[in-house]
Each structure stands twice: as structure tokens, then as C-alpha cells.
Amino acid sequence: MSATNPVTVPMLDLKAQFAQIKDEIMRPVGEIFEKQAFILGPAVADMEEELARYLGVGHTVGVASGTDALLLSLMALGIGPGDEVITTPFTFFATAGSIMRTGAKPVFVDIDPDTYNIDPKALEALLEGENKPAKAKAIIPVHLFGQPADMDEIMELAGKHGLYVVEDAAQAISCAYPSRIAGKDIMIGGIGTTGCFSFFPSKNLGGAGDGGLISTNNDELAAKLRSMRTHGSHPQEKYRHLYLGGNFRLDALQAVVVSAKLPHLDSWSQGRRENAEHYNRLFKDSGLLDKELVSTPFRKWPECERSHIYNQYVIRAKDRDGVMAALKQAKVGCAIYYPIPMHLLECFASLGGKKGDLPQAEKAAAEVLAIPVYPELTTEQKERVVEVISEFYA
């Protein structure tokens, strides 16, 4: 590369993806406009059927966002004021925010420092200790950055204590979990009571705006979710309402974009895995790992090919903020997921969280940094990312 004209690396380049599949997307989008059928309808039903097959579940229900997938799941399970829902503090706001919006109380459990997912041992200690939440109704494990939470342990604990499990799979579509209990790999979203997905454009399977999906193997729950996404309406009788729901519908435009992209999802996920492996080699060769200046993502189940899809490639870095400033100065994209754990956010002050309560989540928030990993990255771009980080520490 030229020293006077170094390679720039965006955090994400959706234009590169769109250029490859433009005709596949614009054709069905044009058909939606020709038909003027924008709300639910056959396009959404077809997408739901395709994704149910892909995920290996009985039902999927298209909704307006990943946030609505979480909120509607909790509402349909009857969770509300006075209830408690256990989750991780190291996640996007919607996980905890959805709990609060039902009137329930989030109860935070610290994370595994290697995977960043909820720590099953800490979860067990909470559920079987003196301070067990007496009104707990559900657990929301988050499959953070595209790697599954320890679902066998979580499902065993949930079963023992009579809790629903709502999988926050917003970052994990196409990811699989090697289940000891089932004796096979199971697609994420097909393990808990429901699975919640996001089609936000930056996701591995992104739409052209907001969109989401709920997966479930429970027939009655699926019917209730479909009703509640349209204000709890009766499936045959207009203006008759069975439940207090909301406007959680998925637009047909988003559905056809997702359907057009779905055949490419596996290759895109594989591209991310290959980029992650390349980064691992580059960081190892740089000497930064041996000097303990940087650590690369931990992959818990490498024997299962789909066990990580790297929705983000997240390193830990000494002087993280200095590294981030150097990358931005060099026009290399980067981002912090997430700088403040949920228990320390102002809007959750009423829960009484304070610094030191959840040390692993707090430590991760001070050290993590995501670097570009999208499938279309070039070798030169990946080398430039590691070069800038190496130069910072030189």
C-alpha cells in the first residue's frame, strides 16, 4: 500500500453487498409497489415459511423490529408488572429496555469473560442462592456478537425453576449451538420458548430498514403472537380483539428484501468466519498477543462450524480508547459494543445498580473494541487494520 495514500476501511460497507445482489432485491421490491400491498400479506407469509425451514422451527412470526420481537415475546408470555426477568448486563439496550416496558424488573447476571455471554455458573448461583429472585418468570440469554450462550445449562436451570427462555438472537441468525442434551447442532432460535431476531440493515441478514422475527415451536404461542402483532385481533373477524397487543407488523418491503438475501446468508456468514480466522493469524504474527496488548475473540465450540458467525469481531485492547482514536485517525472503522453495562445506565437507576456489582461486564465495557469483519473486506484492508493497531503500540 502507498504510505501517502493508505487504505481506508469502513466499519461496514453495505454498498459492496448491495452491488452484488441489486437485481435480486429490486425486482421483488418493484413487484410490491406494482401490487401496492405493503402490510403483511403473501410476501411476509412466504418469508416466514422460508425462515422457519431455515431455522428448523415450527413457526416464525415477522414483526417490526428486533426490539418488538423481544417485547412481544414477553407480552405474549404474560410477563408484566411485579415479574422479574433475568438477563445479561452486557448487551444492547433493547434487551433490558423491553423487560422494563412490560412493567417487569430486569435482574442482571454477570458474564463469562471469554464469550461475553451470560455466565451459567453465576445464573445457577443466583437461582439457587439466598437472593433468588422470588418473582422470576423468564431468562433472556443473549447470543452476543454471533456466538451462542451456554444453552444446555440455561435450559436445564430454566426447566428446574419453571422459567421461560426468550433467546435474544438479534446478532446470531445462521448460528448453531452444539447441544449435549439433543446430541446434535441446533440452530439458534430453536432452543428456547421463543427466539428473537433483528433485520436491522447492519445485521448478517439485514433488511432495508427496521424488521424482526420471532421463532417458536409452540403452536398456541405462535397463534397468539400473530394475533398480538396486529393489536390482538381475531384471525377471521375484523375489529374483534382477543388480546391487548400492538402494532408490531412487518412490512412486505422488508420481507422481500430479507427473502432475497436469505440464499446468500450462509456464504456471508462463512465469509465473516474466514475474515475472523485471518485476523487471528495477523494478530498472532504481529506479536501483540504474546505481549498481552490485544486478545482476539474466544471461540468456545470450534468443532461446530456454525458456532460463531462474527456479527462483530471484538478484541480486548490495552488502552482501548487510544487504539480507537488511532484507528479513527487512520480512517479505519471501529466501534465499542458496549461502553456502559445496563446496570450502570441512568434509566435503570431505580434498580439500584452500582459500580462493582458485575465486575466482568464492567471490565469488558472498558476494554472491548469491534473492528470491521464484513464479508467483502479485502486482504489489504484487514492487514491495514492490524497495521494501525500495531503502530499504535510500537
N, C-alpha and C positions, 0 to 999 in steps of 0.2 A: 504494500500500500504506500501511497505517497505521503511523506511527512507533512507536506504543505496542503494536502487535500485528504485528510483521514476519512475513513469510512464512518458514516453516521448509522446509528442503529436505533430505530424506534422501538418503544416498548411493545407495540403491537402494530401490525400492518394489515388491516382488513382489506385494503385496496388490492394487495397482492392476491389474496384469496378470491376476492370477487372477480378479478380479471380472468381467472381460470374457469369460472363457472357462471359467467354473466348470462349466457343464453339460457342455461338450465333454470336460472332464477327468474329472469324477466319474462319468459314465456308464460309460466303459470300465474305470475303477478298480473300480466296483461289480461289473462282469462278472467281473473277475479273482477277486474274493472269492467270487462265486457259484460259479465253477468250481473254486476252491481250487487253481489251477495257477500257482504263484508263481515257479518256477525255469525259465529259458529258455522253451522251448515256442513255440507259434504266435505269441504276441504279440511275442516277441523276433525271430523269423524275419521277421515282417511289417515290423517297424521296420527291420531290416537291409536288406530289399529296398527299402523306401521311400528310405532314405538312400543306398543305392548308386545309385539312379536320380538322386536329387537332386545327389549329388556327381559323377556321371558316371564312376563307377569300377566295376570288375568285381565287387568283393566288399566287404562291411563285416562286421565281427565285433563284436558287443556284448560289453563287458566291464564290470567292477565299478566302474571309475573311470578318469579320465584318467591318473592315475599308473600304474594297471595296464596301460593301453594302451601307455605307454612301456616299462614293464618287460617286458611280454610280447613286444612287438616285438623288443626286444634279445635276449631269451632265444631266441625262435624263429629269429633270425638267427645264433645260435650264439656270441654275444658273451659273454665271461666273463673269468676271471682271466688277467692278462697282456696283455689287449687294451686299446686306448685308443679313446676316443670323443671327437670334437671337438665343442664346443658353445659357447654364449654364457654369460658370467658374469652377465648381466643378465636374470634370468628367475625364475620361481617355483622353489622348491626341488626339486620333483619331477623336473625335467629332469635336473639333476646327480645327485640322490639315486638315481634309477633306474639310472644308469650304475654308481654305486658298489655298489648292491645286487646287480648281476651279478658283482661282483668285478673289473670293468674300472676303468680310470682315466679321469676326465674331463680333457680338455685344453681350456683356455679360450682363446677368441679374442675380442679386443675388438670393440666395437660401432660401428656407424655412428651418430654423434651426432645425426643428423637423424631416422632411423627407429627407433633403439634396437635394431635387429636386427643380427645378426652381420655384420661388415664383410667383404665378399668379397675386398677387397684385402688385408686382414690375414690372411684364410684362405689366400689364394694365397701370401702371404709365408711363412706357416708351413709349408705343404705343399711349397714349392719352395725353402725356405731350408736353412741348415746344421743347424737344430734341428728338422727334420721329425720328427714322432713316428713312430718306426720300426714300432710295432705298432698303428697306427691302423686300425680296421676300419669306422668309420661316422662320419657327421656328423649332429648333431641341430640343424637350424636351427629357431628359434622364431619364429612369426609373431606378434610381440608386439603387444598392445593391439588386434589385429584388422587389422594391415597385413602383407602378405606380406614375407618375406625375399626377397633377390635370387636367386630360384630358378634362373634360367638359368645364372648364373655358378657357383652352388653345384653344380648338376648337372654342368656341364662339368668342374669340378675333381674332383668325385667320380668321374666316369667315367674321367678321366685317371689317377687314383690308385687305382682299384679299391675305392671305398668305398661302403657302403650309405648311403642318406639316409633318416632317420626324421624326418618332419615333426612338430614339436610344434605342433599346430593347436588347442590347448585353448581359445584365445581367438579363433579365426578361422573358425568354421563360418559358411558362406554367403559367405565372402570368395573373390575370384578374383584370379589373377595373369595379367597380360598378357604371355604368353610370346613372346619374339622367336623362339625356336627352333621352337615349334609354330605360330607365326603366328596365334595366337588366344588368347582368355582361357581359362584352365584353373582349375577350382575347386581351392582349396587342399585338400590331402589326396589329390589325384590325380596328383601330380608325382613324389614320392619313392618309395622302396621301400615304405614304409608311411606313413600319416597317422594321427595320434593326437589324438582329440577328447575333451573333457570335457563331461559333462552336469551338473556341479555347479550347484545352483539359481541362482547368480548369473550364469551364462553366458548368452549370447544365446539359446541353446537349452538350457534347464535342465530337469532332472528334478525329482523330489520327494525328492531325497536324492543319494547318490553314484551315478554311472554314467559310462560312457565307451564309446568306439568306436574300432576300428582299420579303416582303409581300405587296400585294396591292389588292384593289377591283376594280381597273380601268383597263379595258380590253386593251385599247390602250397603256397605260403606261406599262403594263406587256409585251406586244409585243415589245415595244421599248427597255425595259430593257434586254430582251432576245437577241435582236439584238446587243445592245451595249456591252454586256458582251463578245461578240466574234468580237470585232473590228467594230461593226456596220454593220455586214454582213446581206445580204439578206437571208431570210429563205429558199429559194429554189435555188437561183442562186449563185454558188460558185464564189468567187472573185468579186462579186458586193457588194458595201458597201453603206449603206443608211445614216449612221451617223458616226461621229468621236467618236468611242468608245474606247475599250481597251481590254486587255486580263484579263478578270475578271472571267474566267470559274472555276467551281467547279470540282475537280477530282472525278471520280467514287469511288475510295477507301474511300474518306471521306464520300461520300453519303451512302455507305453501312454500315459504322460504325454508322453513325447517325441514319439510319433506324433501325439498330439492337438495338440501345439504346432507341429509342423513346418509345417503350412499357413500359419501366421502369421509364420514366420521372416523371409521377405523383407520384409514390411511393417515388422516390428520393426527390422530392420537399416537400412531406409530411414529410419525414424524417428530412429535414432541419427545417421545421416549428416546429416539435416536439423537436428537439435539441434547437432551439431558446427559446421555452417555458420553457424547462428545465433550460437553462442558466438564464432566467428571475427569476425563483424561487430560484436558487442558489445564484444569486447576491442579491436578496431581503433578503434571510436568512443570508447572510454574514454581513449585516449591512452597506455595502458600499454605498447603495443607500440613506439610511437615513442620512449618514454622508456627502452626496453630493461629494463623491470621484469618483464615477462612475455613469454614466447614461446608461441605456440599450436602444436598438432601439425602436423608436416610431412606432407603427403600426396604421396607420390612419383609416383603414377600417377593423376592426377585425370581423365585421359581414360577410364579404366576405372571405370565406376560402382561396381562391387563391390570395388574395390581397397582399400577400408578400411571396416570395419564398426564401429569405435569401441567395441570391448568395454570400453575405457576411453578417456576424453578426458583426455589428460595434458598439462599445461602445465609449463613451466620457470618458476620464480619466484625473484627475488632475495629473500633472507631467507625461504626456503621454510617454515621451521619457524614463523616469525612469522605468515605468511599462514595456515598451517594452524591455529594457535591462534586467530586472529581468526575464521576460518570456524566452528570448533567453538563458540566463544563465541556466535556468531550463530545457532547451531543449523542450520548448513549442513554437509552431509556432505562428507567428503573423505578421501583415503587415499593412502599412499605405496606405489607399486609400482615399485621395491623398494628398501628403505633400505640393504641390505647386499649388495654383489655376492657371488656364490657363492665366489670365490677368497679372500674375507676371512672367511667363516664358520668358527666354531670346529671344526665337524665335518669340515671339509676341510683342517684344519691340516697333515695329513700330506702334502698335495700341495705344501706349501712356498710358497703364495701370500703376497704381502705388498703393502702399500700402494705404489702407484706402478706396479705391474705392468701394469694395464689401466686407463689414465687416463680413457678416455671412459666406461667403465662406472662408475667411481668418481665422476666428475663428475655423471653422470646421477643416481646414487643420492642425491647431496646436494642436487639441485635439483628433481626431478620431483614433481608433485602431481596426483593424479587428482580431478576434480570430477564431480558427477552428470551422466549423459548418457542415462539410460534413456528409452525411447520416450515414456513417459507424462508426462514433465516438461512443465509449463506455461510459457508465455512469462514469466509473472510470476516463476516460480521461477528460470528462467535469468537473468533480469535481476537478481534478488536476489543470486545467486552473484557476478556480476561487480560489483555494487554494493558488496558487503562487501569484495572484494579491492581495489577502487578506494579505498574509505575507509581501508583499512589503509595504503596508500601516500600518502594525502593529507597 
